[in-house]
């Protein structure tokens, strides 16, 4: 009997465990099967049809159509009807209202005429009294005075402006070729530009240059002696004042001829100072007489050469 009990007890325990396991597994299987069924239904079901909204239609507008279909009313004036031979329409109420106004207007016109007549009479009396006073005093009438008045004096001729005296040309007294020495610098326009003739002339005039002998510019001192000279780098190197403003130039050759009005060091410093001022106005490039850039080292070398030439 004891073995039977133990066998039944073990079978019951196993049954209870199996039942509990089944109950726990059952919801998961149901949910998984439901998800698979719903997914299959989603795949099998056709996609929803889009709802088509009715197309928006705008009313047609034609620019050529008239804005209004009704014609303007025709208004006929009584005056026109009377001219055409038709009797004007009579409105008793309107005529009754217009009668007082017409009467008042007629009375106003009568008063205006009376006032004008009175004013004319008063003006005539004043004129007669004025003529009588002039006759007694022996005065000449105003019309006669105006007729006998002397004519207006003619306008005096406009005085001519005084003309500035023409400056005398500078004195150019260069020594002979075998005795002279030339200090020269160049002011060249930046490639590919060229100096406009008008700008070049104004810059030279601002530095005191005037056109003189040999048809080139000279810078005189207080005694009108040429200290510096400026010639065009374009042959023949001369300038024509009549056509200079309309021409273009590649550059200038600035030079001082020694011996001259100033000592060689003074002439050289004046040459460098004037060349720099012209370059500030024209925005070109400064070079020495051989076309090399005028650097500070080159200026120092030129000064040394000038001192050596003076000592030799």
C-alpha positions in Angstrom: 0.0 0.0 0.0 2.8 2.4 0.8 4.3 2.0 -2.6 1.0 2.7 -4.3 0.6 5.9 -2.3 4.0 7.1 -3.2 3.4 6.3 -6.9 0.1 8.2 -6.9 1.7 11.1 -5.1 4.5 11.3 -7.6 2.1 11.1 -10.5 -0.1 13.9 -9.0 2.9 16.1 -8.5 4.1 15.6 -12.1 0.5 16.3 -13.4 0.3 19.5 -11.4 3.8 20.6 -12.7 2.8 19.8 -16.3 -0.5 21.6 -15.9 1.3 24.7 -14.6 3.8 24.6 -17.4 1.1 24.4 -20.0 -0.8 27.3 -18.5 2.3 29.5 -18.7 3.1 28.5 -22.2 -0.4 28.9 -23.5 -0.7 32.8 -23.6 2.7 33.2 -25.4 1.6 30.8 -28.1 -1.7 32.6 -28.4 -0.1 36.0 -28.7 2.5 34.7 -31.2 -0.2 33.1 -33.3 -2.3 36.3 -33.1 0.7 38.4 -34.3 1.4 36.0 -37.2 -2.3 36.0 -38.2 -2.5 39.8 -38.0 0.7 40.2 -40.0 -0.6 37.8 -42.6 -3.9 39.7 -42.7 -2.0 42.9 -43.2 -0.1 41.4 -46.1 -3.1 39.9 -47.7 -5.4 42.9 -47.3 -5.2 45.3 -50.3 -3.9 48.9 -49.6 -6.5 51.5 -48.9 -7.7 53.5 -51.8 -6.8 57.2 -51.7 -9.6 59.5 -51.3 -9.8 61.8 -54.4 -10.8 65.3 -53.6 -12.8 67.2 -56.2 -10.6 69.4 -58.4 -10.6 73.1 -57.7 -12.0 75.0 -60.7 -11.7 78.8 -60.9 -14.2 80.9 -62.8 -12.9 82.0 -66.2 -12.2 85.7 -66.6 -12.1 87.4 -70.0 -10.3 90.7 -70.2 -12.2 91.6 -73.4 -15.7 91.4 -71.8 -17.2 94.7 -70.7 -17.4 95.4 -67.0 -21.1 96.1 -67.0 -23.9 95.1 -69.3 -26.2 98.0 -68.6 -25.9 101.1 -70.6 -25.7 104.5 -69.0 -29.0 106.4 -68.8 -29.5 109.2 -71.2 -30.3 112.5 -69.5 -32.1 115.1 -71.6 -31.9 118.7 -70.4 -34.9 121.0 -70.7 -32.9 123.5 -72.8 -32.1 121.0 -75.4 -35.7 119.9 -75.6 -36.8 123.5 -76.0 -34.3 124.0 -78.8 -35.6 120.9 -80.6 -39.1 122.3 -80.6 -40.4 120.3 -77.6 -42.1 122.1 -74.7 -40.1 121.8 -71.5 -41.6 119.9 -68.7 -43.2 121.9 -66.0 -42.6 121.0 -62.3 -44.9 123.1 -60.1 -43.0 122.4 -56.9 -39.7 123.3 -58.5 -41.0 126.5 -60.1 -42.6 127.6 -56.8 -39.3 127.1 -55.0 -37.3 128.9 -57.7 -39.6 131.9 -57.9 -38.4 133.5 -54.5 -34.7 132.9 -55.4 -35.2 134.5 -58.8 -36.9 137.5 -57.3 -34.0 137.8 -54.8 -31.5 137.5 -57.6 -33.3 140.3 -59.6 -33.3 142.6 -56.6 -29.6 141.9 -56.0 -28.8 142.8 -59.6 -30.7 146.1 -59.3 -28.7 147.0 -56.1 -25.4 146.1 -57.9 -26.3 148.4 -60.8 -27.2 151.2 -58.5 -23.9 150.8 -56.6 -21.9 150.8 -59.9 -23.6 154.0 -61.0 -22.9 155.7 -57.8 -19.2 154.7 -57.9 -18.8 155.9 -61.5 -20.3 159.3 -60.5 -18.0 159.7 -57.5 -15.0 158.8 -59.7 -16.0 161.4 -62.3 -16.3 164.1 -59.7 -12.8 163.3 -58.3 -11.3 163.4 -61.8 -12.9 166.8 -62.5 -11.6 168.2 -59.1 -8.1 166.9 -59.9 -8.1 168.6 -63.3 -9.3 171.9 -61.8 -6.5 171.8 -59.2 -3.9 171.2 -61.9 -5.2 174.0 -64.1 -5.1 176.5 -61.2 -1.6 175.5 -60.1 -0.3 175.6 -63.7 1.1 172.1 -63.3 1.9 170.0 -66.3 -0.3 166.9 -66.7 1.2 163.6 -65.9 1.1 162.4 -69.5 3.0 165.5 -70.7 5.6 165.0 -67.9 6.1 161.4 -69.0 6.4 162.4 -72.7 9.0 165.2 -72.0 11.1 163.1 -69.6 14.7 162.6 -70.9 15.5 159.1 -72.2 17.3 156.6 -70.0 21.0 156.8 -70.0 22.6 154.0 -72.1 24.3 151.2 -70.3 28.0 151.8 -69.8 30.2 149.2 -71.6 31.6 146.5 -69.3 35.1 147.1 -68.3 37.5 144.6 -69.7 39.3 142.4 -67.1 43.0 143.3 -66.7 45.2 140.8 -68.4 48.1 139.3 -66.4 51.5 140.1 -67.7 53.1 137.3 -69.7 56.0 135.8 -67.7 59.3 136.2 -69.5 60.8 132.9 -70.7 63.5 131.4 -68.5 67.1 132.1 -69.3 68.9 129.0 -70.5 72.7 129.6 -70.4 74.3 126.2 -70.8 78.0 125.8 -71.1 79.6 124.3 -74.2 79.4 120.6 -74.8 83.0 119.9 -73.8 82.6 121.8 -70.5 79.1 120.6 -69.4 78.1 117.8 -67.1 74.5 116.5 -67.0 72.8 115.0 -63.9 69.7 113.2 -65.1 66.8 111.1 -63.6 63.8 109.5 -65.3 60.1 109.4 -64.3 58.5 106.6 -66.3 54.8 105.7 -66.5 53.8 102.3 -65.2 53.4 99.7 -68.0 51.0 99.6 -69.8 49.8 103.0 -68.7 51.0 106.3 -70.1 50.9 109.8 -68.6 48.0 111.9 -69.9 49.2 115.2 -71.4 46.9 117.3 -69.3 48.0 115.7 -66.0 51.6 116.0 -67.0 51.3 119.7 -67.8 49.5 120.4 -64.6 52.1 118.5 -62.5 55.0 120.4 -64.2 53.2 123.7 -63.7 52.7 122.9 -60.0 56.4 122.4 -59.6 57.2 125.7 -61.2 58.1 124.5 -64.7 57.4 126.7 -67.7 57.7 126.0 -71.4 60.8 127.7 -72.7 63.7 127.4 -75.2 64.1 124.2 -77.2 60.4 123.5 -76.7 61.0 121.8 -73.3 60.1 122.8 -69.8 62.5 124.6 -67.4 62.3 125.3 -63.7 63.8 128.8 -63.1 65.1 130.3 -60.0 64.4 133.8 -58.6 66.5 135.4 -61.4 64.7 133.4 -64.1 67.8 131.2 -64.7 67.0 127.6 -65.6 68.0 125.3 -62.8 66.3 122.1 -64.0 64.8 121.0 -67.3 62.3 118.4 -68.4 62.1 116.7 -71.8 59.8 113.9 -73.1 61.3 110.4 -73.3 59.5 110.1 -76.6 61.5 111.5 -79.5 62.1 114.3 -80.4 61.5 115.1 -76.7 59.7 118.4 -77.2 56.2 119.6 -76.2 53.6 121.5 -78.1 51.2 123.4 -75.9 48.5 123.3 -78.5 48.3 119.5 -78.6 49.8 118.5 -75.3 46.5 118.0 -73.4 45.3 115.5 -76.0 48.5 113.4 -76.1 50.0 110.7 -73.9 53.6 110.4 -72.8 55.7 107.4 -71.7 57.8 109.5 -69.2 60.0 112.4 -68.5 63.7 113.0 -68.5 64.6 115.4 -65.7 68.1 116.9 -65.8 70.3 119.6 -64.5 73.2 121.0 -66.6 76.4 121.8 -64.6 77.9 124.2 -64.0 74.7 126.2 -63.5 73.0 128.6 -61.2 73.5 126.3 -58.2 76.3 124.2 -57.0 76.4 120.6 -58.0 75.2 119.2 -54.6 72.4 121.7 -54.5 71.4 121.1 -58.1 71.4 117.3 -57.4 69.3 117.6 -54.3 66.9 119.9 -56.1 66.7 117.4 -58.9 65.8 114.5 -56.5 63.3 116.6 -54.6 61.5 117.7 -57.7 61.5 114.2 -59.2 59.9 112.8 -56.0 57.2 115.5 -56.0 56.3 114.8 -59.6 56.2 111.1 -58.9 53.7 111.7 -56.1 51.5 113.6 -58.5 51.8 111.3 -61.5 52.3 107.9 -59.7 55.0 106.6 -62.0 58.4 104.9 -61.4 61.7 106.8 -60.7 64.8 105.6 -62.4 68.4 106.8 -62.9 69.8 108.0 -66.2 70.4 104.4 -67.4 66.8 103.1 -66.5 67.7 101.3 -63.3 65.4 101.7 -60.2 66.2 104.7 -58.1 66.8 103.0 -54.8 68.4 104.5 -51.7 71.6 102.7 -52.5 71.6 104.0 -56.0 71.1 107.6 -54.7 74.0 107.2 -52.3 76.2 105.9 -55.2 75.2 108.9 -57.3 76.2 111.3 -54.5 79.5 109.6 -54.1 80.2 109.9 -57.9 79.2 113.5 -57.8 81.7 114.2 -55.0 84.4 112.3 -56.8 83.9 114.3 -59.9 84.1 117.5 -58.0 87.4 116.5 -56.3 89.0 115.3 -59.5 
